[in-house]
Amino acid sequence: MRLPTVTLRENALLYVVKLITGSMIVWYGLRAAGVAEPYWAMISLIVVTEPDVVVAKKNVRARLINTANGTVVACAALLAFGASFLSMMVAMTVSVLIAMIWQNYPANWRLAPNTAVILMAAALHGTGLPEEVRLAMYRVMEVVTGSAVALLQTVVYGYVLDRWRAS
């Protein structure tokens, strides 16, 4: 019996190393700062991580735009309608419409309604508007942190790899 040949993409090892080191940085760093479960930071790190700085910057921009869209719309829906399934559907719909209307909106627009739904779902289990808005702001901070770590790693690893190849 012959085993199948496995080939990895050129950057597979770099992706793995960056995801592991970045995840450790955001997980332990944010936990030390008081964030109990910084999953959103890890998700943003994964979404943004690329070996090319230009692509990583584009991913950071898209992640921040989508997060801002989903968060602002979810908070507006919470203020206007409260936490309910209907307000979640309104937030999801409005975030999609914003993405479709905005010229040159990032191609991964689906992150905006995902953000709105996740925030609204958390609000359904919240203890009131101030707590729900606080949770939304924590999630935005996590997205910014995870995206920033991914971009910083791209710059650092790129510099290290360039130096290593030159030697």
MOGIPE-V757998 format. One record per residue. RES is the residue in three letters. OMEGA is omega in whole degrees, -180 to 180 (none if undefined). Layout:
res = (RES/RES)
omega = (OMEGA/OMEGA)
This chain:
res = (MET/ARG/LEU/PRO/THR/VAL/THR/LEU/ARG/GLU/ASN/ALA/LEU/LEU/TYR/VAL/VAL/LYS/LEU/ILE/THR/GLY/SER/MET/ILE/VAL/TRP/TYR/GLY/LEU/ARG/ALA/ALA/GLY/VAL/ALA/GLU/PRO/TYR/TRP/ALA/MET/ILE/SER/LEU/ILE/VAL/VAL/THR/GLU/PRO/ASP/VAL/VAL/VAL/ALA/LYS/LYS/ASN/VAL/ARG/ALA/ARG/LEU/ILE/ASN/THR/ALA/ASN/GLY/THR/VAL/VAL/ALA/CYS/ALA/ALA/LEU/LEU/ALA/PHE/GLY/ALA/SER/PHE/LEU/SER/MET/MET/VAL/ALA/MET/THR/VAL/SER/VAL/LEU/ILE/ALA/MET/ILE/TRP/GLN/ASN/TYR/PRO/ALA/ASN/TRP/ARG/LEU/ALA/PRO/ASN/THR/ALA/VAL/ILE/LEU/MET/ALA/ALA/ALA/LEU/HIS/GLY/THR/GLY/LEU/PRO/GLU/GLU/VAL/ARG/LEU/ALA/MET/TYR/ARG/VAL/MET/GLU/VAL/VAL/THR/GLY/SER/ALA/VAL/ALA/LEU/LEU/GLN/THR/VAL/VAL/TYR/GLY/TYR/VAL/LEU/ASP/ARG/TRP/ARG/ALA/SER)
omega = (-178/179/179/178/179/176/179/173/-177/-174/-176/-179/178/177/-178/-179/-179/179/179/-179/179/178/178/180/-177/-178/-177/178/-180/176/177/179/175/177/-172/-175/-174/-179/-178/177/179/179/179/176/-179/-178/-173/-172/177/176/-177/-178/-179/179/179/178/178/179/177/180/-179/-179/-179/178/-180/179/179/179/-177/-178/-180/-180/179/179/178/178/177/180/-175/-171/-176/-178/177/177/180/179/175/179/177/-180/179/-179/-178/180/176/180/177/180/-177/-178/-175/178/179/176/-179/-176/-179/-176/-176/177/-180/178/175/179/-180/-179/-179/179/179/178/177/-180/179/179/-177/-177/179/-175/180/179/-179/178/177/178/178/-180/174/-178/177/179/178/179/179/-179/180/179/-180/178/179/179/179/177/179/179/-177/-180/177/178/-179/-180/177/179/-179/180/-179/-177/none)
